[in-house]
Amino acid sequence: MLNSTFFNILQLILSILIILLVLLQSKSSGLSTVFGGGSFQTTRRGSEKVLHIFTVILVILFAVVSVLRLIVL
């Protein structure tokens, strides 16, 4: 049976990777973009698309690990 240390380390690694990928994706800076004042990009191409897909996969994996942690422990 898996212990809580394994889940803690896994969640920590996943959360750090998610933070790094989200920071890599930010293109525009400034507070105005938070409130809707920036350009809106609808299509992703090349490395942006790969980063986006990898971020989504990591977020889903983080959610699955969190639910498993609640069920197992």
C-alpha positions in Angstrom: 0.0 0.0 0.0 1.3 3.5 -0.9 2.1 5.8 1.9 1.4 9.5 2.2 5.0 10.5 1.6 4.8 9.2 -1.9 1.7 11.2 -2.7 3.1 14.3 -1.0 6.3 14.2 -3.1 4.4 13.4 -6.3 2.0 16.3 -5.7 4.9 18.6 -5.0 6.7 17.7 -8.2 3.5 18.0 -10.3 2.7 21.4 -8.8 6.2 22.8 -9.5 6.0 21.5 -13.1 2.6 23.1 -13.6 3.8 26.4 -12.2 6.8 26.4 -14.5 4.8 25.5 -17.5 2.2 28.2 -16.8 5.0 30.8 -16.4 6.5 29.7 -19.7 3.2 30.2 -21.5 2.6 33.8 -20.4 3.3 36.1 -23.3 2.0 39.5 -22.4 2.8 41.3 -19.2 1.0 43.9 -17.2 -2.0 44.0 -15.0 -4.3 45.2 -17.8 -4.2 41.7 -19.4 -5.6 40.2 -16.2 -8.8 42.3 -16.6 -9.3 41.6 -20.3 -7.1 44.3 -21.8 -4.8 42.2 -23.9 -4.8 40.4 -27.1 -6.7 37.2 -27.1 -5.1 34.3 -28.9 -7.3 31.5 -30.1 -4.9 29.2 -31.9 -1.7 27.7 -30.7 1.0 26.4 -32.9 4.3 24.6 -32.6 5.9 24.7 -29.2 3.1 26.7 -27.7 0.7 23.9 -28.5 3.0 21.3 -27.0 3.4 23.3 -23.8 -0.4 23.8 -23.6 -1.1 20.1 -24.0 1.5 19.1 -21.5 0.1 21.6 -19.0 -3.4 20.2 -19.4 -2.1 16.6 -19.0 -0.2 17.6 -15.8 -3.2 19.3 -14.3 -5.4 16.2 -15.0 -2.7 14.0 -13.5 -2.5 16.3 -10.4 -6.2 16.1 -10.0 -6.2 12.3 -10.3 -3.4 12.0 -7.8 -5.3 14.2 -5.4 -8.4 12.1 -5.6 -6.4 8.9 -5.2 -4.8 10.4 -2.2 -8.2 11.0 -0.6 -9.4 7.5 -1.4 -6.3 5.5 -0.5 -5.5 7.5 2.7 
